[in-house]
Amino acid sequence: MNWTVYILQCADGTLYTGITNDLERRLAEHQSGQGAKYTRGRGPLRIVYQEDCRDRALASKREIEIKSMDRKAKLLLVAEKLPGPNQTAK
């Protein structure tokens, strides 16, 4: 089972980092107010970063690494994953 580490950008510009094994379902939970307490009332939300991991342990470790970054580092991480003019998003 693959796991995904993701970063959401909230309507107020803040960033939320989480993990899931079903990104579409988890985003729907966040959007409906059933996700993390932090994201409630901060919608609309949009996925600005996602990274696949082979198992939950690796996803959790990566989530902790990302959460320990300051905002500037997180924004650089997001910018590195954005597609260039001749690429498609991953």
ZADRENKE-147401 format. One record per atom (N, C-alpha, C): x, y, z; residue number from 1; atom name. Coordinates in Angstrom, 2 decimals, always signed. Example, Ala and Ser with C-alpha at 12.3 -4.5 7.8 and 13.67 -1.06 7.14 Angstrom:
<rec><x>+13.19</x><y>-5.69</y><z>+7.80</z><seq>1</seq><atom>N</atom></rec>
<rec><x>+12.30</x><y>-4.50</y><z>+7.80</z><seq>1</seq><atom>CA</atom></rec>
<rec><x>+13.20</x><y>-3.30</y><z>+7.80</z><seq>1</seq><atom>C</atom></rec>
<rec><x>+12.85</x><y>-2.25</y><z>+7.08</z><seq>2</seq><atom>N</atom></rec>
<rec><x>+13.67</x><y>-1.06</y><z>+7.14</z><seq>2</seq><atom>CA</atom></rec>
<rec><x>+12.90</x><y>+0.03</y><z>+7.87</z><seq>2</seq><atom>C</atom></rec>
***
This chain:
<rec><x>+0.84</x><y>-1.17</y><z>+0.00</z><seq>1</seq><atom>N</atom></rec>
<rec><x>+0.00</x><y>+0.00</y><z>+0.00</z><seq>1</seq><atom>CA</atom></rec>
<rec><x>+0.89</x><y>+1.24</y><z>+0.00</z><seq>1</seq><atom>C</atom></rec>
<rec><x>+0.68</x><y>+2.14</y><z>-0.95</z><seq>2</seq><atom>N</atom></rec>
<rec><x>+1.44</x><y>+3.37</y><z>-1.03</z><seq>2</seq><atom>CA</atom></rec>
<rec><x>+0.84</x><y>+4.44</y><z>-0.13</z><seq>2</seq><atom>C</atom></rec>
<rec><x>+1.69</x><y>+5.26</y><z>+0.42</z><seq>3</seq><atom>N</atom></rec>
<rec><x>+1.28</x><y>+6.38</y><z>+1.26</z><seq>3</seq><atom>CA</atom></rec>
<rec><x>+1.78</x><y>+7.66</y><z>+0.61</z><seq>3</seq><atom>C</atom></rec>
<rec><x>+1.07</x><y>+8.74</y><z>+0.89</z><seq>4</seq><atom>N</atom></rec>
<rec><x>+1.41</x><y>+10.04</y><z>+0.33</z><seq>4</seq><atom>CA</atom></rec>
<rec><x>+1.57</x><y>+11.05</y><z>+1.45</z><seq>4</seq><atom>C</atom></rec>
<rec><x>+2.65</x><y>+11.82</y><z>+1.38</z><seq>5</seq><atom>N</atom></rec>
<rec><x>+2.83</x><y>+12.99</y><z>+2.23</z><seq>5</seq><atom>CA</atom></rec>
<rec><x>+2.34</x><y>+14.16</y><z>+1.39</z><seq>5</seq><atom>C</atom></rec>
<rec><x>+1.53</x><y>+15.03</y><z>+1.97</z><seq>6</seq><atom>N</atom></rec>
<rec><x>+0.98</x><y>+16.13</y><z>+1.20</z><seq>6</seq><atom>CA</atom></rec>
<rec><x>+1.03</x><y>+17.43</y><z>+1.98</z><seq>6</seq><atom>C</atom></rec>
<rec><x>+1.02</x><y>+18.53</y><z>+1.24</z><seq>7</seq><atom>N</atom></rec>
<rec><x>+0.91</x><y>+19.85</y><z>+1.83</z><seq>7</seq><atom>CA</atom></rec>
<rec><x>-0.30</x><y>+20.53</y><z>+1.20</z><seq>7</seq><atom>C</atom></rec>
<rec><x>-1.17</x><y>+21.04</y><z>+2.07</z><seq>8</seq><atom>N</atom></rec>
<rec><x>-2.32</x><y>+21.81</y><z>+1.62</z><seq>8</seq><atom>CA</atom></rec>
<rec><x>-2.04</x><y>+23.29</y><z>+1.86</z><seq>8</seq><atom>C</atom></rec>
<rec><x>-2.50</x><y>+24.11</y><z>+0.94</z><seq>9</seq><atom>N</atom></rec>
<rec><x>-2.48</x><y>+25.54</y><z>+1.19</z><seq>9</seq><atom>CA</atom></rec>
<rec><x>-3.90</x><y>+25.95</y><z>+1.52</z><seq>9</seq><atom>C</atom></rec>
<rec><x>-4.06</x><y>+26.58</y><z>+2.66</z><seq>10</seq><atom>N</atom></rec>
<rec><x>-5.38</x><y>+27.03</y><z>+3.12</z><seq>10</seq><atom>CA</atom></rec>
<rec><x>-5.67</x><y>+28.39</y><z>+2.50</z><seq>10</seq><atom>C</atom></rec>
<rec><x>-6.95</x><y>+28.79</y><z>+2.53</z><seq>11</seq><atom>N</atom></rec>
<rec><x>-7.36</x><y>+30.07</y><z>+1.96</z><seq>11</seq><atom>CA</atom></rec>
<rec><x>-6.65</x><y>+31.24</y><z>+2.61</z><seq>11</seq><atom>C</atom></rec>
<rec><x>-6.26</x><y>+31.10</y><z>+3.88</z><seq>12</seq><atom>N</atom></rec>
<rec><x>-5.55</x><y>+32.19</y><z>+4.57</z><seq>12</seq><atom>CA</atom></rec>
<rec><x>-4.05</x><y>+32.17</y><z>+4.29</z><seq>12</seq><atom>C</atom></rec>
<rec><x>-3.61</x><y>+31.29</y><z>+3.40</z><seq>13</seq><atom>N</atom></rec>
<rec><x>-2.22</x><y>+31.23</y><z>+3.00</z><seq>13</seq><atom>CA</atom></rec>
<rec><x>-1.35</x><y>+30.32</y><z>+3.85</z><seq>13</seq><atom>C</atom></rec>
<rec><x>-1.89</x><y>+29.79</y><z>+4.93</z><seq>14</seq><atom>N</atom></rec>
<rec><x>-1.10</x><y>+28.88</y><z>+5.77</z><seq>14</seq><atom>CA</atom></rec>
<rec><x>-0.98</x><y>+27.52</y><z>+5.09</z><seq>14</seq><atom>C</atom></rec>
<rec><x>-0.02</x><y>+26.74</y><z>+5.57</z><seq>15</seq><atom>N</atom></rec>
<rec><x>+0.25</x><y>+25.42</y><z>+5.01</z><seq>15</seq><atom>CA</atom></rec>
<rec><x>-0.02</x><y>+24.34</y><z>+6.05</z><seq>15</seq><atom>C</atom></rec>
<rec><x>-0.59</x><y>+23.24</y><z>+5.60</z><seq>16</seq><atom>N</atom></rec>
<rec><x>-0.87</x><y>+22.09</y><z>+6.47</z><seq>16</seq><atom>CA</atom></rec>
<rec><x>-0.21</x><y>+20.87</y><z>+5.84</z><seq>16</seq><atom>C</atom></rec>
<rec><x>+0.51</x><y>+20.09</y><z>+6.63</z><seq>17</seq><atom>N</atom></rec>
<rec><x>+1.17</x><y>+18.88</y><z>+6.13</z><seq>17</seq><atom>CA</atom></rec>
<rec><x>+0.53</x><y>+17.66</y><z>+6.77</z><seq>17</seq><atom>C</atom></rec>
<rec><x>+0.28</x><y>+16.62</y><z>+5.97</z><seq>18</seq><atom>N</atom></rec>
<rec><x>-0.29</x><y>+15.39</y><z>+6.49</z><seq>18</seq><atom>CA</atom></rec>
<rec><x>+0.12</x><y>+14.20</y><z>+5.64</z><seq>18</seq><atom>C</atom></rec>
<rec><x>-0.35</x><y>+13.01</y><z>+6.05</z><seq>19</seq><atom>N</atom></rec>
<rec><x>-0.11</x><y>+11.79</y><z>+5.28</z><seq>19</seq><atom>CA</atom></rec>
<rec><x>-1.44</x><y>+11.06</y><z>+5.10</z><seq>19</seq><atom>C</atom></rec>
<rec><x>-1.50</x><y>+10.24</y><z>+4.08</z><seq>20</seq><atom>N</atom></rec>
<rec><x>-2.70</x><y>+9.44</y><z>+3.81</z><seq>20</seq><atom>CA</atom></rec>
<rec><x>-2.35</x><y>+8.32</y><z>+2.85</z><seq>20</seq><atom>C</atom></rec>
<rec><x>-3.23</x><y>+7.32</y><z>+2.80</z><seq>21</seq><atom>N</atom></rec>
<rec><x>-3.10</x><y>+6.28</y><z>+1.77</z><seq>21</seq><atom>CA</atom></rec>
<rec><x>-4.17</x><y>+6.44</y><z>+0.70</z><seq>21</seq><atom>C</atom></rec>
<rec><x>-4.96</x><y>+7.53</y><z>+0.78</z><seq>22</seq><atom>N</atom></rec>
<rec><x>-5.99</x><y>+7.85</y><z>-0.21</z><seq>22</seq><atom>CA</atom></rec>
<rec><x>-6.15</x><y>+9.37</y><z>-0.25</z><seq>22</seq><atom>C</atom></rec>
<rec><x>-5.40</x><y>+10.02</y><z>-1.11</z><seq>23</seq><atom>N</atom></rec>
<rec><x>-5.35</x><y>+11.48</y><z>-1.14</z><seq>23</seq><atom>CA</atom></rec>
<rec><x>-6.68</x><y>+12.12</y><z>-1.49</z><seq>23</seq><atom>C</atom></rec>
<rec><x>-7.39</x><y>+11.57</y><z>-2.46</z><seq>24</seq><atom>N</atom></rec>
<rec><x>-8.69</x><y>+12.14</y><z>-2.84</z><seq>24</seq><atom>CA</atom></rec>
<rec><x>-9.67</x><y>+12.10</y><z>-1.67</z><seq>24</seq><atom>C</atom></rec>
<rec><x>-9.73</x><y>+10.96</y><z>-0.98</z><seq>25</seq><atom>N</atom></rec>
<rec><x>-10.63</x><y>+10.83</y><z>+0.17</z><seq>25</seq><atom>CA</atom></rec>
<rec><x>-10.24</x><y>+11.80</y><z>+1.27</z><seq>25</seq><atom>C</atom></rec>
<rec><x>-8.94</x><y>+11.89</y><z>+1.54</z><seq>26</seq><atom>N</atom></rec>
<rec><x>-8.47</x><y>+12.75</y><z>+2.63</z><seq>26</seq><atom>CA</atom></rec>
<rec><x>-8.73</x><y>+14.21</y><z>+2.32</z><seq>26</seq><atom>C</atom></rec>
<rec><x>-8.53</x><y>+14.63</y><z>+1.08</z><seq>27</seq><atom>N</atom></rec>
<rec><x>-8.83</x><y>+16.02</y><z>+0.71</z><seq>27</seq><atom>CA</atom></rec>
<rec><x>-10.32</x><y>+16.30</y><z>+0.89</z><seq>27</seq><atom>C</atom></rec>
<rec><x>-11.17</x><y>+15.36</y><z>+0.48</z><seq>28</seq><atom>N</atom></rec>
<rec><x>-12.61</x><y>+15.53</y><z>+0.66</z><seq>28</seq><atom>CA</atom></rec>
<rec><x>-12.96</x><y>+15.66</y><z>+2.15</z><seq>28</seq><atom>C</atom></rec>
<rec><x>-12.29</x><y>+14.88</y><z>+3.00</z><seq>29</seq><atom>N</atom></rec>
<rec><x>-12.51</x><y>+14.99</y><z>+4.44</z><seq>29</seq><atom>CA</atom></rec>
<rec><x>-12.12</x><y>+16.39</y><z>+4.95</z><seq>29</seq><atom>C</atom></rec>
<rec><x>-10.98</x><y>+16.86</y><z>+4.51</z><seq>30</seq><atom>N</atom></rec>
<rec><x>-10.55</x><y>+18.21</y><z>+4.91</z><seq>30</seq><atom>CA</atom></rec>
<rec><x>-11.55</x><y>+19.26</y><z>+4.43</z><seq>30</seq><atom>C</atom></rec>
<rec><x>-11.97</x><y>+19.14</y><z>+3.18</z><seq>31</seq><atom>N</atom></rec>
<rec><x>-12.90</x><y>+20.13</y><z>+2.60</z><seq>31</seq><atom>CA</atom></rec>
<rec><x>-14.25</x><y>+20.15</y><z>+3.32</z><seq>31</seq><atom>C</atom></rec>
<rec><x>-14.69</x><y>+18.99</y><z>+3.79</z><seq>32</seq><atom>N</atom></rec>
<rec><x>-15.99</x><y>+18.90</y><z>+4.44</z><seq>32</seq><atom>CA</atom></rec>
<rec><x>-15.95</x><y>+19.20</y><z>+5.94</z><seq>32</seq><atom>C</atom></rec>
<rec><x>-14.75</x><y>+19.48</y><z>+6.46</z><seq>33</seq><atom>N</atom></rec>
<rec><x>-14.62</x><y>+19.76</y><z>+7.89</z><seq>33</seq><atom>CA</atom></rec>
<rec><x>-14.41</x><y>+18.53</y><z>+8.74</z><seq>33</seq><atom>C</atom></rec>
<rec><x>-14.24</x><y>+17.37</y><z>+8.10</z><seq>34</seq><atom>N</atom></rec>
<rec><x>-14.04</x><y>+16.12</y><z>+8.83</z><seq>34</seq><atom>CA</atom></rec>
<rec><x>-12.56</x><y>+15.73</y><z>+8.91</z><seq>34</seq><atom>C</atom></rec>
<rec><x>-11.70</x><y>+16.57</y><z>+8.38</z><seq>35</seq><atom>N</atom></rec>
<rec><x>-10.26</x><y>+16.28</y><z>+8.41</z><seq>35</seq><atom>CA</atom></rec>
<rec><x>-9.64</x><y>+16.81</y><z>+9.68</z><seq>35</seq><atom>C</atom></rec>
<rec><x>-8.44</x><y>+17.28</y><z>+9.60</z><seq>36</seq><atom>N</atom></rec>
<rec><x>-7.72</x><y>+17.79</y><z>+10.76</z><seq>36</seq><atom>CA</atom></rec>
<rec><x>-8.39</x><y>+19.05</y><z>+11.31</z><seq>36</seq><atom>C</atom></rec>
<rec><x>-8.34</x><y>+19.20</y><z>+12.60</z><seq>37</seq><atom>N</atom></rec>
<rec><x>-8.93</x><y>+20.36</y><z>+13.26</z><seq>37</seq><atom>CA</atom></rec>
<rec><x>-8.34</x><y>+21.66</y><z>+12.69</z><seq>37</seq><atom>C</atom></rec>
<rec><x>-7.05</x><y>+21.65</y><z>+12.37</z><seq>38</seq><atom>N</atom></rec>
<rec><x>-6.38</x><y>+22.84</y><z>+11.85</z><seq>38</seq><atom>CA</atom></rec>
<rec><x>-7.03</x><y>+23.36</y><z>+10.57</z><seq>38</seq><atom>C</atom></rec>
<rec><x>-7.47</x><y>+22.47</y><z>+9.69</z><seq>39</seq><atom>N</atom></rec>
<rec><x>-7.98</x><y>+22.90</y><z>+8.39</z><seq>39</seq><atom>CA</atom></rec>
<rec><x>-9.44</x><y>+23.32</y><z>+8.43</z><seq>39</seq><atom>C</atom></rec>
<rec><x>-10.14</x><y>+23.03</y><z>+9.51</z><seq>40</seq><atom>N</atom></rec>
<rec><x>-11.56</x><y>+23.42</y><z>+9.61</z><seq>40</seq><atom>CA</atom></rec>
<rec><x>-11.70</x><y>+24.93</y><z>+9.58</z><seq>40</seq><atom>C</atom></rec>
<rec><x>-12.55</x><y>+25.39</y><z>+8.70</z><seq>41</seq><atom>N</atom></rec>
<rec><x>-12.79</x><y>+26.83</y><z>+8.58</z><seq>41</seq><atom>CA</atom></rec>
<rec><x>-11.71</x><y>+27.58</y><z>+7.83</z><seq>41</seq><atom>C</atom></rec>
<rec><x>-10.75</x><y>+26.88</y><z>+7.27</z><seq>42</seq><atom>N</atom></rec>
<rec><x>-9.67</x><y>+27.54</y><z>+6.53</z><seq>42</seq><atom>CA</atom></rec>
<rec><x>-9.76</x><y>+27.29</y><z>+5.03</z><seq>42</seq><atom>C</atom></rec>
<rec><x>-10.87</x><y>+26.74</y><z>+4.56</z><seq>43</seq><atom>N</atom></rec>
<rec><x>-11.03</x><y>+26.42</y><z>+3.15</z><seq>43</seq><atom>CA</atom></rec>
<rec><x>-11.37</x><y>+27.66</y><z>+2.35</z><seq>43</seq><atom>C</atom></rec>
<rec><x>-11.32</x><y>+27.53</y><z>+1.03</z><seq>44</seq><atom>N</atom></rec>
<rec><x>-11.00</x><y>+26.30</y><z>+0.31</z><seq>44</seq><atom>CA</atom></rec>
<rec><x>-9.52</x><y>+25.95</y><z>+0.44</z><seq>44</seq><atom>C</atom></rec>
<rec><x>-9.27</x><y>+24.67</y><z>+0.29</z><seq>45</seq><atom>N</atom></rec>
<rec><x>-7.93</x><y>+24.12</y><z>+0.42</z><seq>45</seq><atom>CA</atom></rec>
<rec><x>-7.46</x><y>+23.62</y><z>-0.94</z><seq>45</seq><atom>C</atom></rec>
<rec><x>-6.16</x><y>+23.68</y><z>-1.15</z><seq>46</seq><atom>N</atom></rec>
<rec><x>-5.64</x><y>+23.11</y><z>-2.40</z><seq>46</seq><atom>CA</atom></rec>
<rec><x>-4.33</x><y>+22.40</y><z>-2.12</z><seq>46</seq><atom>C</atom></rec>
<rec><x>-4.16</x><y>+21.28</y><z>-2.82</z><seq>47</seq><atom>N</atom></rec>
<rec><x>-2.94</x><y>+20.50</y><z>-2.68</z><seq>47</seq><atom>CA</atom></rec>
<rec><x>-1.85</x><y>+21.21</y><z>-3.47</z><seq>47</seq><atom>C</atom></rec>
<rec><x>-0.75</x><y>+21.55</y><z>-2.78</z><seq>48</seq><atom>N</atom></rec>
<rec><x>+0.35</x><y>+22.22</y><z>-3.45</z><seq>48</seq><atom>CA</atom></rec>
<rec><x>+1.60</x><y>+21.34</y><z>-3.52</z><seq>48</seq><atom>C</atom></rec>
<rec><x>+1.56</x><y>+20.20</y><z>-2.83</z><seq>49</seq><atom>N</atom></rec>
<rec><x>+2.72</x><y>+19.30</y><z>-2.83</z><seq>49</seq><atom>CA</atom></rec>
<rec><x>+2.26</x><y>+17.90</y><z>-2.46</z><seq>49</seq><atom>C</atom></rec>
<rec><x>+2.82</x><y>+16.93</y><z>-3.12</z><seq>50</seq><atom>N</atom></rec>
<rec><x>+2.60</x><y>+15.54</y><z>-2.73</z><seq>50</seq><atom>CA</atom></rec>
<rec><x>+3.83</x><y>+14.72</y><z>-3.07</z><seq>50</seq><atom>C</atom></rec>
<rec><x>+4.10</x><y>+13.75</y><z>-2.20</z><seq>51</seq><atom>N</atom></rec>
<rec><x>+5.28</x><y>+12.90</y><z>-2.33</z><seq>51</seq><atom>CA</atom></rec>
<rec><x>+4.88</x><y>+11.48</y><z>-1.94</z><seq>51</seq><atom>C</atom></rec>
<rec><x>+5.10</x><y>+10.55</y><z>-2.82</z><seq>52</seq><atom>N</atom></rec>
<rec><x>+4.74</x><y>+9.15</y><z>-2.55</z><seq>52</seq><atom>CA</atom></rec>
<rec><x>+5.81</x><y>+8.46</y><z>-1.72</z><seq>52</seq><atom>C</atom></rec>
<rec><x>+5.38</x><y>+7.63</y><z>-0.79</z><seq>53</seq><atom>N</atom></rec>
<rec><x>+6.25</x><y>+6.83</y><z>+0.05</z><seq>53</seq><atom>CA</atom></rec>
<rec><x>+5.75</x><y>+5.39</y><z>-0.01</z><seq>53</seq><atom>C</atom></rec>
<rec><x>+6.66</x><y>+4.44</y><z>+0.14</z><seq>54</seq><atom>N</atom></rec>
<rec><x>+6.26</x><y>+3.04</y><z>-0.03</z><seq>54</seq><atom>CA</atom></rec>
<rec><x>+5.51</x><y>+2.46</y><z>+1.17</z><seq>54</seq><atom>C</atom></rec>
<rec><x>+5.65</x><y>+3.09</y><z>+2.36</z><seq>55</seq><atom>N</atom></rec>
<rec><x>+4.90</x><y>+2.58</y><z>+3.52</z><seq>55</seq><atom>CA</atom></rec>
<rec><x>+4.63</x><y>+3.71</y><z>+4.51</z><seq>55</seq><atom>C</atom></rec>
<rec><x>+3.81</x><y>+3.41</y><z>+5.51</z><seq>56</seq><atom>N</atom></rec>
<rec><x>+3.40</x><y>+4.42</y><z>+6.47</z><seq>56</seq><atom>CA</atom></rec>
<rec><x>+4.58</x><y>+4.93</y><z>+7.30</z><seq>56</seq><atom>C</atom></rec>
<rec><x>+5.49</x><y>+4.07</y><z>+7.66</z><seq>57</seq><atom>N</atom></rec>
<rec><x>+6.64</x><y>+4.48</y><z>+8.47</z><seq>57</seq><atom>CA</atom></rec>
<rec><x>+7.46</x><y>+5.55</y><z>+7.75</z><seq>57</seq><atom>C</atom></rec>
<rec><x>+7.74</x><y>+5.34</y><z>+6.48</z><seq>58</seq><atom>N</atom></rec>
<rec><x>+8.50</x><y>+6.33</y><z>+5.72</z><seq>58</seq><atom>CA</atom></rec>
<rec><x>+7.71</x><y>+7.62</y><z>+5.54</z><seq>58</seq><atom>C</atom></rec>
<rec><x>+6.41</x><y>+7.50</y><z>+5.31</z><seq>59</seq><atom>N</atom></rec>
<rec><x>+5.56</x><y>+8.69</y><z>+5.17</z><seq>59</seq><atom>CA</atom></rec>
<rec><x>+5.54</x><y>+9.49</y><z>+6.46</z><seq>59</seq><atom>C</atom></rec>
<rec><x>+5.44</x><y>+8.81</y><z>+7.59</z><seq>60</seq><atom>N</atom></rec>
<rec><x>+5.43</x><y>+9.49</y><z>+8.89</z><seq>60</seq><atom>CA</atom></rec>
<rec><x>+6.76</x><y>+10.20</y><z>+9.15</z><seq>60</seq><atom>C</atom></rec>
<rec><x>+7.84</x><y>+9.54</y><z>+8.81</z><seq>61</seq><atom>N</atom></rec>
<rec><x>+9.17</x><y>+10.13</y><z>+8.99</z><seq>61</seq><atom>CA</atom></rec>
<rec><x>+9.30</x><y>+11.39</y><z>+8.13</z><seq>61</seq><atom>C</atom></rec>
<rec><x>+8.87</x><y>+11.30</y><z>+6.89</z><seq>62</seq><atom>N</atom></rec>
<rec><x>+8.96</x><y>+12.45</y><z>+5.98</z><seq>62</seq><atom>CA</atom></rec>
<rec><x>+8.03</x><y>+13.58</y><z>+6.44</z><seq>62</seq><atom>C</atom></rec>
<rec><x>+6.86</x><y>+13.23</y><z>+6.94</z><seq>63</seq><atom>N</atom></rec>
<rec><x>+5.93</x><y>+14.24</y><z>+7.46</z><seq>63</seq><atom>CA</atom></rec>
<rec><x>+6.60</x><y>+15.03</y><z>+8.59</z><seq>63</seq><atom>C</atom></rec>
<rec><x>+7.26</x><y>+14.33</y><z>+9.49</z><seq>64</seq><atom>N</atom></rec>
<rec><x>+7.95</x><y>+14.99</y><z>+10.61</z><seq>64</seq><atom>CA</atom></rec>
<rec><x>+9.05</x><y>+15.92</y><z>+10.08</z><seq>64</seq><atom>C</atom></rec>
<rec><x>+9.79</x><y>+15.45</y><z>+9.07</z><seq>65</seq><atom>N</atom></rec>
<rec><x>+10.85</x><y>+16.28</y><z>+8.48</z><seq>65</seq><atom>CA</atom></rec>
<rec><x>+10.26</x><y>+17.57</y><z>+7.91</z><seq>65</seq><atom>C</atom></rec>
<rec><x>+9.17</x><y>+17.44</y><z>+7.16</z><seq>66</seq><atom>N</atom></rec>
<rec><x>+8.55</x><y>+18.61</y><z>+6.54</z><seq>66</seq><atom>CA</atom></rec>
<rec><x>+7.97</x><y>+19.54</y><z>+7.60</z><seq>66</seq><atom>C</atom></rec>
<rec><x>+7.30</x><y>+18.97</y><z>+8.59</z><seq>67</seq><atom>N</atom></rec>
<rec><x>+6.71</x><y>+19.81</y><z>+9.65</z><seq>67</seq><atom>CA</atom></rec>
<rec><x>+7.77</x><y>+20.56</y><z>+10.44</z><seq>67</seq><atom>C</atom></rec>
<rec><x>+8.99</x><y>+20.05</y><z>+10.47</z><seq>68</seq><atom>N</atom></rec>
<rec><x>+10.05</x><y>+20.74</y><z>+11.21</z><seq>68</seq><atom>CA</atom></rec>
<rec><x>+10.67</x><y>+21.89</y><z>+10.40</z><seq>68</seq><atom>C</atom></rec>
<rec><x>+10.36</x><y>+21.96</y><z>+9.12</z><seq>69</seq><atom>N</atom></rec>
<rec><x>+10.88</x><y>+23.04</y><z>+8.27</z><seq>69</seq><atom>CA</atom></rec>
<rec><x>+10.16</x><y>+24.35</y><z>+8.58</z><seq>69</seq><atom>C</atom></rec>
<rec><x>+10.86</x><y>+25.45</y><z>+8.34</z><seq>70</seq><atom>N</atom></rec>
<rec><x>+10.17</x><y>+26.73</y><z>+8.45</z><seq>70</seq><atom>CA</atom></rec>
<rec><x>+9.37</x><y>+26.97</y><z>+7.17</z><seq>70</seq><atom>C</atom></rec>
<rec><x>+8.54</x><y>+27.99</y><z>+7.18</z><seq>71</seq><atom>N</atom></rec>
<rec><x>+7.65</x><y>+28.27</y><z>+6.05</z><seq>71</seq><atom>CA</atom></rec>
<rec><x>+8.44</x><y>+28.45</y><z>+4.75</z><seq>71</seq><atom>C</atom></rec>
<rec><x>+9.56</x><y>+29.18</y><z>+4.83</z><seq>72</seq><atom>N</atom></rec>
<rec><x>+10.35</x><y>+29.44</y><z>+3.63</z><seq>72</seq><atom>CA</atom></rec>
<rec><x>+10.83</x><y>+28.13</y><z>+3.00</z><seq>72</seq><atom>C</atom></rec>
<rec><x>+11.30</x><y>+27.20</y><z>+3.81</z><seq>73</seq><atom>N</atom></rec>
<rec><x>+11.78</x><y>+25.92</y><z>+3.30</z><seq>73</seq><atom>CA</atom></rec>
<rec><x>+10.63</x><y>+25.11</y><z>+2.69</z><seq>73</seq><atom>C</atom></rec>
<rec><x>+9.47</x><y>+25.17</y><z>+3.31</z><seq>74</seq><atom>N</atom></rec>
<rec><x>+8.31</x><y>+24.46</y><z>+2.75</z><seq>74</seq><atom>CA</atom></rec>
<rec><x>+7.93</x><y>+25.04</y><z>+1.40</z><seq>74</seq><atom>C</atom></rec>
<rec><x>+7.94</x><y>+26.36</y><z>+1.29</z><seq>75</seq><atom>N</atom></rec>
<rec><x>+7.60</x><y>+26.99</y><z>+0.01</z><seq>75</seq><atom>CA</atom></rec>
<rec><x>+8.62</x><y>+26.64</y><z>-1.06</z><seq>75</seq><atom>C</atom></rec>
<rec><x>+9.89</x><y>+26.53</y><z>-0.69</z><seq>76</seq><atom>N</atom></rec>
<rec><x>+10.91</x><y>+26.09</y><z>-1.65</z><seq>76</seq><atom>CA</atom></rec>
<rec><x>+10.66</x><y>+24.65</y><z>-2.10</z><seq>76</seq><atom>C</atom></rec>
<rec><x>+10.26</x><y>+23.80</y><z>-1.16</z><seq>77</seq><atom>N</atom></rec>
<rec><x>+9.94</x><y>+22.41</y><z>-1.48</z><seq>77</seq><atom>CA</atom></rec>
<rec><x>+8.79</x><y>+22.36</y><z>-2.48</z><seq>77</seq><atom>C</atom></rec>
<rec><x>+7.76</x><y>+23.16</y><z>-2.23</z><seq>78</seq><atom>N</atom></rec>
<rec><x>+6.61</x><y>+23.22</y><z>-3.13</z><seq>78</seq><atom>CA</atom></rec>
<rec><x>+7.04</x><y>+23.72</y><z>-4.51</z><seq>78</seq><atom>C</atom></rec>
<rec><x>+7.86</x><y>+24.76</y><z>-4.54</z><seq>79</seq><atom>N</atom></rec>
<rec><x>+8.31</x><y>+25.34</y><z>-5.81</z><seq>79</seq><atom>CA</atom></rec>
<rec><x>+9.12</x><y>+24.33</y><z>-6.63</z><seq>79</seq><atom>C</atom></rec>
<rec><x>+9.91</x><y>+23.50</y><z>-5.96</z><seq>80</seq><atom>N</atom></rec>
<rec><x>+10.71</x><y>+22.50</y><z>-6.67</z><seq>80</seq><atom>CA</atom></rec>
<rec><x>+9.85</x><y>+21.45</y><z>-7.35</z><seq>80</seq><atom>C</atom></rec>
<rec><x>+8.67</x><y>+21.19</y><z>-6.81</z><seq>81</seq><atom>N</atom></rec>
<rec><x>+7.79</x><y>+20.16</y><z>-7.37</z><seq>81</seq><atom>CA</atom></rec>
<rec><x>+6.86</x><y>+20.70</y><z>-8.45</z><seq>81</seq><atom>C</atom></rec>
<rec><x>+6.77</x><y>+22.03</y><z>-8.59</z><seq>82</seq><atom>N</atom></rec>
<rec><x>+5.89</x><y>+22.60</y><z>-9.60</z><seq>82</seq><atom>CA</atom></rec>
<rec><x>+6.44</x><y>+22.30</y><z>-10.99</z><seq>82</seq><atom>C</atom></rec>
<rec><x>+5.56</x><y>+21.97</y><z>-11.92</z><seq>83</seq><atom>N</atom></rec>
<rec><x>+6.05</x><y>+21.63</y><z>-13.27</z><seq>83</seq><atom>CA</atom></rec>
<rec><x>+6.57</x><y>+22.86</y><z>-14.01</z><seq>83</seq><atom>C</atom></rec>
<rec><x>+7.62</x><y>+22.64</y><z>-14.78</z><seq>84</seq><atom>N</atom></rec>
<rec><x>+8.13</x><y>+23.69</y><z>-15.65</z><seq>84</seq><atom>CA</atom></rec>
<rec><x>+7.29</x><y>+23.76</y><z>-16.90</z><seq>84</seq><atom>C</atom></rec>
<rec><x>+7.64</x><y>+24.61</y><z>-17.84</z><seq>85</seq><atom>N</atom></rec>
<rec><x>+6.82</x><y>+24.79</y><z>-19.06</z><seq>85</seq><atom>CA</atom></rec>
<rec><x>+6.72</x><y>+23.54</y><z>-19.93</z><seq>85</seq><atom>C</atom></rec>
<rec><x>+7.70</x><y>+22.63</y><z>-19.83</z><seq>86</seq><atom>N</atom></rec>
<rec><x>+7.69</x><y>+21.44</y><z>-20.66</z><seq>86</seq><atom>CA</atom></rec>
<rec><x>+7.50</x><y>+20.17</y><z>-19.85</z><seq>86</seq><atom>C</atom></rec>
<rec><x>+6.96</x><y>+20.30</y><z>-18.63</z><seq>87</seq><atom>N</atom></rec>
<rec><x>+6.77</x><y>+19.15</y><z>-17.76</z><seq>87</seq><atom>CA</atom></rec>
<rec><x>+5.31</x><y>+19.08</y><z>-17.32</z><seq>87</seq><atom>C</atom></rec>
<rec><x>+4.94</x><y>+17.94</y><z>-16.78</z><seq>88</seq><atom>N</atom></rec>
<rec><x>+3.62</x><y>+17.79</y><z>-16.20</z><seq>88</seq><atom>CA</atom></rec>
<rec><x>+3.77</x><y>+17.55</y><z>-14.70</z><seq>88</seq><atom>C</atom></rec>
<rec><x>+2.76</x><y>+17.92</y><z>-13.95</z><seq>89</seq><atom>N</atom></rec>
<rec><x>+2.81</x><y>+17.74</y><z>-12.50</z><seq>89</seq><atom>CA</atom></rec>
<rec><x>+2.85</x><y>+16.27</y><z>-12.14</z><seq>89</seq><atom>C</atom></rec>
<rec><x>+3.53</x><y>+15.95</y><z>-11.05</z><seq>90</seq><atom>N</atom></rec>
<rec><x>+3.63</x><y>+14.56</y><z>-10.58</z><seq>90</seq><atom>CA</atom></rec>
<rec><x>+2.55</x><y>+14.30</y><z>-9.56</z><seq>90</seq><atom>C</atom></rec>
***
